[in-house]
Amino acid sequence: MRDMTNQLQIFIDFDGTISLTDTTDLLLERFAASDWEAVEAEWLAGRIGSRECMARQIALLRVSPAALNDFIASIGIDQAFAPFVDLCQQAGAEVAVLSDGLDHVVGEVLRGAGLSLPIFANRLEFKGDDRWALSFPYSKAGCASGAGTCKCAMIDWRGIPPRAMETVLIGDGRSDFCGAGRADHVFAKAKLVQHCRETNIPHTAFSNFSDLIPVMADWLERRRLDLPAAKADALHA
């Protein structure tokens, strides 16, 4: 029997959703040899998956930890994101960042914004001097998008800790495509909106978290009012 009052898991993409732009591209443009663009072209052409693409690109970075952190401190996020998180947590939802980007970048940016959330992302590893590498603690063999962080698998995992949960995905781009087909509810912007339309995935479109706050507040309230009936159904199942 499920406790229907606390079973909502909200997974939120980072790059282009929470952050104002793709933070990995920002780092590569600033600190990597120009070869990273050729690797990007291979990914865009579909010849390699995002996991291989990012591993090869991160190997091209040449930056000290101090310079990296100084640069990360300049990265901006949607200013309404913190109030959005507060709204969701006040409603009893569990909120986590689910990203095919870099865990260190995500963590430092959120920390600078005064936020502490579970982060599921590719692990940036310092190799000494100015060299870096990636590891992939949330990858999955056979991932549909060849991603470093398989969002399908993470959404199917359902929960922190794992348990049966109702899931929400909030995202904007290609790394969210497979997850959108697995989540119970999707809030989409940019390329993810087009993907959902083309694949008939029910979704709610938004532009930024300022737009999304009143939409989510209404959705959470309607869900709360529906819970007593859902709980009664569960008791008699």
C-alpha positions in Angstrom: 0.0 0.0 0.0 1.5 3.3 -1.1 1.5 6.5 0.9 -0.1 8.7 -1.7 0.7 11.9 0.1 4.4 11.9 -0.6 5.1 10.1 -3.8 6.1 12.8 -6.3 9.7 12.9 -7.8 10.6 15.9 -9.9 13.7 15.4 -12.1 15.0 18.7 -13.6 17.5 19.0 -16.4 20.3 21.5 -15.9 21.9 22.8 -19.1 19.5 25.2 -20.8 16.8 24.5 -18.3 18.2 25.6 -15.0 21.2 27.3 -16.5 20.7 30.0 -19.1 22.9 28.2 -21.7 24.8 25.0 -22.2 27.6 25.1 -19.5 29.7 22.4 -21.0 29.9 24.3 -24.3 30.9 27.4 -22.3 33.8 25.6 -20.7 34.9 24.0 -24.0 34.8 27.4 -25.8 37.0 28.9 -23.1 39.4 26.2 -22.1 39.5 23.4 -24.8 41.5 23.0 -28.0 39.4 23.8 -31.1 39.3 20.0 -31.8 36.2 19.9 -29.5 34.1 21.3 -32.3 35.0 18.4 -34.7 33.9 16.0 -32.0 30.6 18.0 -31.6 30.0 17.7 -35.3 30.3 13.9 -35.1 27.7 13.9 -32.3 25.3 16.2 -34.2 25.6 14.0 -37.3 24.6 11.0 -35.1 27.9 9.1 -35.6 28.7 9.0 -31.9 26.5 9.2 -28.7 26.7 12.0 -26.2 28.8 9.8 -23.8 31.6 9.3 -26.3 31.3 12.9 -27.4 31.7 14.4 -23.9 34.5 12.0 -22.8 36.5 13.1 -25.8 35.8 16.7 -25.4 36.6 16.9 -21.7 39.9 15.2 -22.4 40.7 18.4 -24.4 40.2 20.7 -21.5 43.3 22.6 -20.2 42.4 24.5 -17.1 43.5 24.5 -13.4 40.9 23.7 -10.7 41.1 27.3 -9.4 40.5 28.8 -12.9 37.7 26.4 -13.5 35.9 27.3 -10.3 36.4 31.0 -11.0 34.7 30.5 -14.4 31.9 28.4 -13.0 31.2 31.3 -10.5 30.3 33.5 -13.5 27.6 31.1 -14.9 24.0 32.3 -14.5 20.8 30.4 -13.8 17.1 31.2 -14.2 16.5 33.6 -11.3 13.1 32.0 -10.6 14.6 28.5 -10.1 15.1 28.7 -6.4 11.5 29.9 -5.7 10.3 27.1 -8.0 12.2 24.5 -6.0 10.8 25.9 -2.8 7.3 25.6 -4.2 7.8 22.0 -5.1 9.4 21.1 -1.8 6.7 22.8 0.2 4.2 20.6 -1.6 6.2 17.5 -0.4 7.8 16.7 -3.7 11.4 15.4 -4.0 13.4 17.5 -6.4 16.6 16.3 -8.1 18.8 17.5 -10.9 19.1 15.0 -13.7 21.8 16.1 -16.2 24.0 14.8 -19.0 26.4 17.5 -18.0 29.1 17.8 -15.4 28.4 17.1 -11.8 31.1 19.6 -10.5 29.7 22.4 -12.6 26.1 21.7 -11.5 27.0 21.4 -7.9 29.1 24.6 -7.8 26.5 26.6 -9.6 23.7 25.4 -7.3 25.8 26.0 -4.3 26.4 29.6 -5.4 22.7 30.0 -5.7 22.2 28.7 -2.1 20.7 25.4 -3.2 21.4 21.9 -2.2 19.8 19.2 -4.3 20.6 15.6 -5.2 22.5 15.6 -8.5 22.7 12.8 -11.0 25.3 13.8 -13.7 28.5 12.7 -15.3 31.5 12.9 -12.9 34.2 15.4 -13.7 37.6 14.0 -12.4 40.7 16.1 -12.0 43.8 14.2 -13.3 46.5 16.6 -12.2 48.0 19.7 -13.6 45.3 21.1 -15.9 43.9 17.8 -17.2 40.4 16.3 -16.7 38.4 13.2 -17.5 34.8 12.0 -17.2 33.3 8.9 -15.6 29.7 7.9 -15.9 28.1 6.6 -12.7 24.6 6.8 -14.2 25.2 5.4 -17.6 23.4 2.3 -18.9 24.5 -0.2 -21.6 22.2 0.2 -24.6 21.0 3.7 -23.7 18.8 4.9 -26.5 20.7 8.2 -26.8 24.2 6.9 -25.9 24.1 9.3 -23.0 26.5 9.5 -20.1 23.6 9.9 -17.8 20.7 7.6 -19.0 17.6 9.6 -18.1 15.3 6.7 -19.1 17.0 4.4 -16.5 17.0 7.1 -13.8 13.3 7.8 -14.3 12.5 4.1 -14.3 14.4 3.8 -11.1 11.8 6.0 -9.5 12.9 7.6 -6.3 15.4 8.6 -3.7 15.6 5.9 -2.3 14.1 3.7 -5.0 10.3 3.1 -4.6 7.2 3.4 -6.6 6.7 7.1 -7.4 4.9 9.4 -9.7 7.5 11.1 -11.8 7.9 14.5 -13.4 10.5 15.5 -16.0 11.4 19.1 -16.7 13.8 19.7 -19.6 14.7 21.3 -22.8 16.8 19.2 -25.2 18.0 16.0 -26.7 19.2 14.4 -23.5 15.6 14.6 -22.2 13.9 12.9 -25.2 14.0 9.3 -23.9 13.1 10.3 -20.4 10.1 12.2 -21.6 8.6 9.0 -22.9 9.0 7.4 -19.4 7.9 10.2 -17.0 4.3 10.4 -15.8 4.3 14.2 -16.5 6.5 16.3 -18.7 7.1 20.1 -18.6 9.0 21.0 -21.7 10.8 24.0 -23.4 12.8 24.5 -26.6 13.7 21.3 -28.5 11.8 19.1 -26.1 8.5 20.7 -26.9 9.0 19.9 -30.6 10.0 16.3 -29.8 6.9 15.8 -27.6 4.7 17.2 -30.3 6.2 14.9 -33.0 6.0 11.8 -30.8 2.6 12.6 -29.2 4.0 12.8 -25.7 1.6 14.7 -23.4 3.4 17.7 -22.0 3.0 21.3 -20.8 5.2 23.8 -22.5 7.0 26.7 -20.7 9.6 29.3 -21.4 11.2 29.9 -18.0 10.6 29.1 -14.3 8.8 32.4 -13.8 6.2 31.1 -16.3 6.3 27.6 -14.8 5.7 28.6 -11.1 2.0 29.5 -11.4 1.4 26.5 -13.8 3.1 24.1 -11.3 1.3 25.7 -8.3 -2.0 25.0 -10.0 -1.0 21.5 -11.1 0.2 20.6 -7.6 -3.0 21.9 -6.0 -5.2 19.9 -8.5 -3.0 16.8 -7.8 -3.4 17.3 -4.0 -7.2 17.5 -4.3 -7.2 14.3 -6.4 -5.1 12.4 -3.9 -7.8 11.4 -1.4 -9.7 9.6 -4.2 -6.5 8.0 -5.4 -5.7 6.8 -1.9 -9.1 5.3 -1.5 -8.7 3.4 -4.7 -5.3 2.1 -3.5 -6.8 0.9 -0.2 -9.4 -1.1 -2.1 -7.1 -2.5 -4.8 
